[in-house]
Amino acid sequence: MKHYSLIPIIGHGSTDLIDLPLLTPFIHFSTFLLFNKFNIFNSFQKKSILTIFSIFHFSHDIPNKFYNINIINYKHIIMSFFHILMIKKPIFAKVYLNIIHTPLHYFRTLKINNFNKNYKLRNLLKINVVLITTLFSIFILQNKDNKYLKIFENKYNDLWWISPIIGHIILNEIINISNKIKLIKCNNYKNYINVPIVIANNYKNYLYFLM
């Protein structure tokens, strides 16, 4: 947690606060209690939970099709092997998070949201909260003695940072499920609107046939 290569990554999870303003503090507080305050998991268990959650989280970055080949059922397997590589060579994790995962997250969260009329305001708020979080992380990491990081490490051990990552993954899954439900409702509504149009067109064709 002391590498400047993490600075572009740290802020991306803060967009959850705009999407789920009430649930975000609750989820992060809950994961903080479980992983840090009560410390009910040992180091191996924490790393194992992080790995499992990350496999599911990163699998969203893989497209369902690759060169017209359906790989939707193999995404978790692919990401499992990639996690082995990231564990053995952490540089791959930093590169992946910086050039693939984080940009994809911004692309998904800042795109035009047809489900919310205030998406422009929400996008502006997301950009601002990301900038604030990024500047704050620079302030924390630029300290030569790492005294701010040591406060957390001394109090909650050196794996304290797993807690906010797990919180972000849980929130992201909730957002994904919510968006899918909204998309289904939107498509069903469009189909519902199209039914009278189809009936009217058929009726016109029927009248034309009689004439």
N, C-alpha and C positions, 0 to 999 in steps of 0.2 A: 504493500500500500504506500510505498514511498517513491514511486516512479512517476516522473512527469508525463510519461506516455499515457497515464490513466486520466489526466485532466480532461481531455475531450470526451471521455466515456462517462465520468462521474455524473455530469449534469443531466444525462438523457432520462434518467428515471424520475426526475423532478416533474416531468409533464403529467405524471399520474395525479398530482395534486390538483390540477385544473380539471382533469376528466372525472376524478372521484374525490372532491374536496372534503367530504365527511369521512369516507371510508379509508382514505390514505393515512391519516394520522392514527386511526384505530388499528389498522393492519400493521403498520410499522411499530407502534407501541407494543402490540401483541408479540411480534417476532423478537423485539428487543427483550421483553420479559422472558420468553422461552429460551433464547439463545445466549443472552448475556446476564440478565439480572438473576434468574433462577438457575441458569446454567445446567439444565437437565440433560444436556448432551455432552459427551466427551468430544475430543478433537476429531477422532476418526468418524464419529457419527455426524458431526457438523459438516465435514468434508464430503461424506457420502450423500447427505441430504442435498447439499449444494450441487453436487454432480448430477444427481437425478433430476432436480428441478431445472438445472441449466440445459440438460438434454432436451427436455420438453419445451423449454423457452426458446432455445436456439433453433429447434426444428421448424419454427414458424418462418425462419429466414430461407428455408429451402423451398423452391417452387414445387407445386404438385406434379408438374410435368417437366421432363428434360428431353429436348429433341423429340417431342411427341410420344415419349415413353412415360407412362404413368408410374410415378415413384412415391405417391402419397402414403403407401403402406410401408415404405422403407425409410422414411425420413428419420425416425428415431434411431434406427439401426445405423444409418450413415452418420448421424450426429454422435452416436455412442463411440464409434471408431475415431471420430475426429476429437472427441474429448480425451481419449487415450493419448493422442498426439499432443494435445494442448497441455496435458498433465506432465508428459515427459519433456516437452519443449515449450515452456510458458511464453516464449516470444511469439508463437503461433496464436496464442490466445489474445495477446495485446494487439497484434496485427489484425486479427479477425474482428475484434471488438471495435477497433478504430475505423477500419475501411469498409466493413460489411454490416455488422450488427447495429451499430449506433446510427449510421446514415439511413439504414432501412427503418429504424424506429422513428426517426424524424419524418421520413417520407410518409409513413403510415399515419402518424399522429397529427401532422400538419397539413395533410391533404384536405381538399374541399370536402366538408362534411355536410352531406345533404340531409342528415337527420337532425341538424341543429342550425337554426337560422342565425345564431350568434357565433358561427364558426370563425369569422374573421377576428372578433374580439378574443375568443378562446385561443386562437393561434397566436395572437399578439401577447396574451398573458403567458402562454407556454414559452415563447421566445424569451420573454423577460425573466421568468423564473429559472430558465436554463442558464441565462447569462449570470444571474445573481449566484446560482449554485456553483457555476464554473469559477467565478471570481473568488468565491469563498474557499473553494478547494485549492486554488492557487495560493491564497493567503496561508492556508494550513500547511501545504506542502513545501512552500518556499522557506519555511523556518529551518535554519541550519541545524539546530539541536533537536528538531522533530519533537519539541516539548508538548505540542498539542496532541500529536498522535500517541505519544508515550502515556498521556493521561488515560486514554482509552485502553491502551495495551496493559498498563499496570493494574487498572481496575477490572477489566473484563477479558484479559488475555489477548494474544495477537490475532485471534480469529474473530474479533468483534464485528468486523466489516461484513461477515456473512449475513448477519441479521438484516440490514437494509436491502441486500441483494435478494434474499428470499422474499421480503416484503414486496419489492418491485415486481418480481415474477408472479406472485399471487395476484397483485393488482392488475398486471397486464393480462392475465388469463381472464379475470373478471371483465375487463374492458373488451377483450376479444369476443367473449360469449355474448355480452350485451350488444355489441355491434352486429353479430350474426343474427340475433333475435330481431333487432331493428330492421335488418336487411330483409329477413323473411316476411316480416309484417308489411314492409314497404312493397315488396314484390306481390304479396297477396292482395294488397290494396289496389295496385296497378291492374292486376288481373280482374279484380272486382269491378273496377271502373271500365275496363275493356268489354265486359260482358254485355252491357246495354248497347254499346256501339256495334258489336257483332250481331246482336239480335236485330237492331235497327237496319243494318246493312242487309241481313238475310230477308227481313220483311220487305225491303225495297226491291230486292231481287225477286221475291215471290210475287209482288204486285206487277213488276215488269213482265214476269212470266205469264200472268193472267191476261195482261193487256196484249 
